[in-house]
Amino acid sequence: MADCLTHIKLKPLVILPLLVASLSHAQQTTKTGNEKPPAEKETIDEEQFHQRIETLVEESEEEIDASGLIEELELLRQRPLNLNNASARELRMLFFLNEFQINNLLQHRKRFGSLISMMELQTIDGFDLETIEQIQPYVVVDEAVERRQINLRDILERGNSQYFLRFQQLLEEQKGYSHIEKEELEANPNARYLGSPYRLYTRYRYTYYTNISAGFTAEKDPGEEFFRGSQPQGFDFYSAHLYLNDMGRIKSLSLGDYQVQFGQGVALWSGLAFGKSSESVNVKKNGMGLRQYTSVDENNFMRGVGTTIKLGRFEVTGFYSNKYRDANILEVDTATGEPLSFSSLQQSGLHRRPSELKNRNSLQEIYWGSNITYRGSNFHAGITGYYMELGAKFERNLSFYNQFDLSQNTNYVIGFDYSYIYRNFNIFGETAMSASGGLAILNGAMMSLDQGLSMSVVHRKYTPDYQSLLSAAFSENTRVVNEDGIYLGLTAHLSQQWSVNAYADHFSFPWMKFRTYTPSRGYDYLLQVNFKPERNLEMYARYRIKNKPLNTPDNPVIRYVEDVKRQNIRFHISYPVSTSFTLRNRVEWTDFRHGSKKEQGYLIYQDVIFRSLSSPWAVTARYAIFSTDGFDSRIYAYENDVLYAFSFPFYNDKGHRAYIVARYRLNRHIDLQARLARTIFTNRNEIGSGLDLIEGTTRTEIKAQMRLRF
């Protein structure tokens, strides 16, 4: 810890934003525009915000980074969109809204002029009271539509800056940081981690409405060295970006690190993407084109330049990316040191041991491509194409199940996407083809059948030989390949208090998969009943069953697949006990069956949330009891964290867990946040494995964060 603080004091990367914050505070620049006053910002229903995030990410059941999404919504809280002049592109930043609602709002403005008040939204088809409450923290209705004159003075006066510094560490000693004799370490250099056990994260970002974003991000993972040894430059990962939006004919311009998202994610989509969720009707993706990148995923982004030019109803995008990434190198040119072949691409971003450092940024990755989109009032269509080149020969370890996977160092993909809105019907889709000749086809429709009844349907067909490393379309698989399926989603508002969400997804895999050595098929059903008798009191009950076959867990002479069924039953309730305190309870049970293997488990937790306008403190605490028979019966649950951090762990084995998150608002410019989380296992004497092994029954994590706003 002392080593960390010493380096922080000495490095200008961290000191510079602190000096800027002090100068900005001294100048007390006056802000204008749509920015909400501090008191109003604190009235936002954060419970609803976090529940919505959990709804979108919980079905993934894997570690994802949703910090970018949370950050964009948080920035809209500070400077909300004016519904009287917000564009369709800006409104799509509010993932609460679907394409029907956005289109109906734009048509209403075109026909009747500016909105008079927020309640006028109720006269627009698709906007009920619940939707209005969801978007209210992020929008305003201002009759005086601001004609923004973007110039240097305005940018300096009305821009917002945020600086973060976050520290995180496990308190228990893991094997990778324990003492080892010098001779033993010399004989096995990978027997211990090289660096200290803390994670350090720092970030600065400047924003001017939705028009300008600029900043940098840096992170050191646990076990990585910091300003010494293998990391003399300090942090292991650096990222920087400059993003311009809606600058006349320049629709967008990205320099540095950025994301590219088009269509339904069949051909090209980098960054975060969502699939199935209890928001069963909202299955359509809205590709935002070029976007700034502020996350710490060290692989899934572009680095270079990209721009979108508006030419009448056409938008033309071109982009180029050239960066180095981690890969498992097989052979190196002894004369130049350049890689000649590699076996796989790495995703972890961890560089804690010599074996991991050997492959750090070892492979050059080049992408270049373009998109042309035509946008009408109710229709848009686009063509996307990109070319990829890797800096060494791809020698994948091919087997029967993965023989169609990409195994060369070049690839190209071409795709066509469309979306058409007619009254209460939105038809959309995308078709793409890779260099291998493989096809990926997705078509869907969203329908508003009645004021309280909506439905969606999605069909996808991805051939086993479709090859794209940058696809994130709707699918059951983690990759867009080897899948044929039909999805039906339904949302019914039975009354002001009662609503139902449900979906049914039937899928098949025409070719073999990892741990599935024959073609297979499965299903996924979800039913959720919601009850909201009052504005701040809500509860729901959910049942989900999923069958996704795998090879038999036994070892017969001939391998065959067996059903793998997982059932979940959940009851969740959130209710206020006063103006400052809210309680949240959840009970969840799971049942897992794979052949003769059977596991069950449960999770029970109690949350206490304190927020008050009269207090600078905000506190969230949880106590949870869990018991599962094994890893296959694990249960995922979203946890509150410090701002822009994201925690979605799984609970397995037997024990209990508690955490507390506290925020102290020092003034309108500075707030401090801290989190303490501890898990106590009652059925084991050690936690984890390998170098992450903890000898004991407890796992305790601390996290501290400072945010400066100026």
Secondary structure, DSSP 8 states (H G I E B T S, - for coil): -HHHHHHHHH-HHHHHHHHHHHHHHHHT----SS---HHHHTTS-HHHHHHHHHHHHGGG-S----HHHHHHHHHHHHS-EETTT--HHHHTT-TTS-HHHHHHHHHHHHHH-S-SSGGGGGGSTT--HHHHHHHGGGEE--SS-------HHHHHHH-EEEEEEEEEEESS--GGGS---HHHHHH-GGGS-SS-SEEEEEEEEEEETTTEEEEEEEEE-TT--SSBTTBTTS-SEEEEEEEEEEETTEEEEEEEEEEEE-TTSSS-B-S------SSTT-------EEEE-----SSSSEEEEEEEEEETTEEEEEEEEEEEE-EEEEEE-TTT--EEEEEEE--S----SHHHHTTTT-EEEEEEEEEEEEE-SSEEEEEEEEEEEESSEE-----STTTTS--SSEEEEEEEEEEEEETTEEEEEEEEEETTS-EEEEEEEEEEEETTEEEEEEEEEE-TT---SS---S-SSSSSSSEEEEEEEEEEE-SSSEEEEEEEEEEEESS-BTTB-S-EEEEEEEEEEEEEEETTEEEEEEEEEEE--EE-SS--SS--EE-EEEEEEEEEEEEESSSSEEEEEEEEEEEEEETTEEEEEEEEEEEEEEE-TT-SEEEEEEEEEEEESSGGG-EE--B--STT--B--EE-SEEEEEEEEEEEE-SSSEEEEEEEEEEEESS-SEES-GGG-EESSEEEEEEEEEEEE-
